[in-house]
Amino acid sequence: MVKEGPPRHFAETTPQLPTGDYSYTLEIVMQMQRSMGKLEEAVGALKDQLKAHDTKLDGVGKEVQGIAKEVHGANVAIRVAIAIMTAVFAVAGFALKAYLDYSIAALQHKP
């Protein structure tokens, strides 16, 4: 059986960290930094494009609203014109009927 208790031997020196060339690690970090810069630039460009598209969509929306107002105005004008033409044709029809009734009556009562 092993007796448990405080250790009998202690380290005589502090452990040494590996010393070496960290240029590969530095190169990887620099490439990552370069890639992050490119990503930030791309995201900024996408934001600018999005703003431009929003501006274009706002312009299109205003054009569509203007066209909708023009179409509504045209519908109202056409309905008014149809109402006026209906009234004119109704009056003309009554006048034509009255004239034809008078003419037929006049032809039937000839002496």
Helices and strands as residue ranges (DSSP letters): H 23-108
